[in-house]
């Protein structure tokens, strides 16, 4: 082969490689979601970072680029080495591992059924739900690891970290926020949820409702604005939605005094007693009692674009005064039930 012909071949190969690269780049570009949050305020970035630090219920991360992997074909559950199987419909994909009795497949089918049922209830509370069509075609991924070890490793893999401390966690919603939007990588349910009756406090139905509430709430936030919220807002709303503590509302004087002395609405509630969860739910029950369910719905919708402190200013409600009314309402409940 002479030098001239060899040179032409080399140029041809190089041209083909460049053409393929340009074609791939173009294909990625036209399928990439449009820019949604060109600027995310520092206060909002700090809010997201604090969420991840202060709760095992939220694996939320701020990205300077992306998120890119909206296609479910790139899910952790689609990787061959994970040996995940799945049940799916147009809005959900539930990942599980095969077992000889097909127990986890049956559980995946149950989860898929309840996930569908939750949609209408979530729309009623939030006045919005995010279908796959609203999330660049991405279906909500739900993972059902079969033991505690796989639970922890699945969370770590989705969060792209070496390991996590999953003790005390019943479920987690893993989310990425960046210029291209808010993408939920997946909900992971602790296998403990299936060791009790589905509708019990820690049963999978309640935990799934809680986590799907996080999915909608954090997908609905406008990250281009200052939307810093206290943990009692996001966790209280999720507990209110799944109705985990309603049957044991705050009745004891000790609980009421705890709320009176420690649960100011312009601060975080104490972490050591998980007050953001049960006391947060109690506050939204109080809102519902005083202003009907519409009051809770309006509070949530305002929270999509305003920080917690601003919500009280927006509604001309002094937080201290509202707090006193909340405490008094709890005290009245004791008197009514005595």
FENURFEN-V19800 format. One record per backbone hydrogen bond with DSSP energy under -0.5 kcal/mol. CO is the residue of the C=O (numbers start at 0). NH is the residue of the N-H. Records with the same first field share a line. If there is no record, write none. Layout:
CO->NH  NH
This chain:
1->5
2->6
3->7
4->8
5->9
6->10
7->11
8->12
9->13
10->14
11->15
12->16
13->17
14->18
15->19
16->20
17->21
18->22
19->23
20->24
21->25
22->26
23->27
24->28
25->29
26->30
27->31
28->31
35->37
38->40
40->44
41->45
42->46
43->47
44->48
45->49
46->50
47->51
48->52
49->53
50->54
56->172
57->59
58->174
60->176
65->179
67->69
70->73
71->74
74->77
75->78
78->81  82  83
79->82
84->95
86->93
90->139
91->88
92->94  141
93->86
94->143
95->84
98->101
101->105
102->106
103->107
104->108
105->109
106->110
107->111
108->112
109->113
110->114
111->115
112->116
113->117
114->118
115->118  119
116->120
117->121
118->122
119->123
120->124
121->125
122->126
128->130
130->133  134
131->134  136
134->137
139->92
140->186
141->94
142->188
146->150
147->151
148->152
149->153
150->154
151->155
152->156
153->157
154->158
155->159  160
163->165
165->168
169->189
171->173  187
172->58  174
173->184  185
174->60
175->182
176->62
177->180
178->35  36
180->177  182
182->175  184
185->173
186->142
187->171
188->144
189->192
190->193
191->194
192->203
196->199
197->204  205
199->202
202->206
203->207
204->208
205->209
206->210
207->211
208->212
209->213
210->214
211->215
212->216
213->217
214->218
215->219
216->220
220->222
221->224
224->226
227->307
229->232  233
230->234
231->235
232->236
233->237
234->238
235->239
236->240
237->241
238->242  243
244->247
245->248
248->250
251->255
252->256
253->257
254->258
255->259
256->260
257->261
258->262
261->263
263->266
269->274
270->273
273->276  277
274->278  279
276->280
277->281
278->282
279->283
280->284
281->285
282->286
283->287
284->288
285->289
286->290
287->291
290->294
291->294  295
292->296
293->297
294->298
295->299
296->300
297->301
298->302
299->303
300->303
301->304  305
303->221
306->310
307->310  311
308->312
309->313
310->314
311->316
312->315
315->317
317->321
318->322
319->323
320->324
321->325
322->326
323->327
324->328
325->329
326->330
327->331
328->332
329->333
330->334
331->335
332->336
333->337
334->337
